[in-house]
Amino acid sequence: MTPRLGLAARTANMNVSAIREILKVVSRPGVVSLAGGIPSPDSFPIEVISALVPTVLDKYGSAALQYDLTEGFPPLREAVSGLLRERGIEASPDDILIASGSQGVLDGIGKTLINPGDLVAVEAPTYLGAIQAFSPYQPDYLEIATDSDGVIPESLDEVLAGNEVALVYLVPTFQNPTGRTVPLERRMRIAEIIRRRGVLLVEDDPYGALRFRGEPVPPIASLAPEHVVYVSTLSKVFAPGLRIGFAVVPGELRDWLVIAKQGVDLHTSTFNQALAAEYITGGFLAEQVQRIIEIYRPKQELMMRALAEDFPDGFTWSQPDGGMFVWVEGPAGFDMDGVYARSVAAGAAFVPGKYFFTKPGAGGATMRLNFTTAEPDELSRAIAIIGAAIETELVSSP
Ligand SMILES: Cc1ncc(COP(=O)(O)O)c(C=O)c1O
């Protein structure tokens, strides 16, 4: 007899990622995809890794292959502590946890902090992977309004005034999906609000190091360290396949996250952590970030020019100074689904923005564009195709 499969209520809560489904369709030959959210393969430091593998084996020997602390491999926590100091965050190695990608931290946070029915406040739009990480723990979402400068502090304050939330989740720098960055003055107000309201903020910062121009803005964690779990990763500045993320976690939450991780995977790959430690302390990270910026900046500038040439009046887009994404907004009531179907048929794909909202019906006139993976000539062609699809859509369903 086949076993009876009694799915847990939380399992039924796990949605199939709509974006993964889109990515399957658009990975067909002949379709230029601006839909992905992944680094350019040209950005991976393959030669550096070849050189570091023997170094790791010589230096750490069997320790690099053995079980290790759940908190993280000590030399990597030491290296991350130095990296964070450059970002304005004072954290001792003991304050730092290593996880299997920042996604591993987000899951741990959901597991340790969210009860069914708890409220979680997120930006509208927000990073879909965070929703995927939190949703199995069955929260309800509250949306914080955003504009071209990212999250609006007054909206955050209003959301928190009427509700007791388990946590606030924000991506303040080169956000996925919008590419927007919250300016310093807003960060200070956000820090003041979360302190005054006694709320925990999860600040997710995978893209901050990928700044193409302008001055860096300090993480909110540096302004309200007791109230912020700062989450970051080497995925966009080393290699996502190595799955190295890290977090600075205040107070007793750190101990709970360690206990939760023990039950998940005991610890993140020791060998990959040792590689990451050498990558940071050997100065390779700093060099590689510059190389990655040199790959991405011209592509982002090309996308900006192509959008200005090919997208019709009434459409606006974010002007990110870094990261991997541009966000396009059409006139109210416009339907990006129609554009999506026309574009894919003509050979170019993007992600309709509605998938990044927690409330059904929102974001119908928006789209996310990625500029890291397509080659420059493909990128221009894809924007021309999408622009033409918008024009057709405007004429056929005015
Ligand atoms: C905002 C954000 N957070 C977290 C992640 C997950 O990254 P990691 O590879 O570190 O798990 C991503 C990846 O796209 C992201 O965009």
The ligand as a Gaussian input file, in Angstrom:
#p B3LYP/6-31G(d) Opt

LIG

0 1
 C       16.879000      40.796000      -1.415000
 C       17.490000      39.433000      -1.459000
 N       17.669000      38.769000      -0.325000
 C       18.210000      37.546000      -0.314000
 C       18.575000      36.906000      -1.482000
 C       19.109000      35.497000      -1.405000
 O       20.465000      35.466000      -1.554000
 P       21.384000      34.264000      -1.073000
 O       21.992000      33.701000      -2.293000
 O       22.387000      34.917000      -0.170000
 O       20.541000      33.292000      -0.318000
 C       18.405000      37.552000      -2.707000
 C       18.772000      36.875000      -3.964000
 O       18.379000      37.224000      -5.035000
 C       17.838000      38.853000      -2.683000
 O       17.620000      39.534000      -3.816000

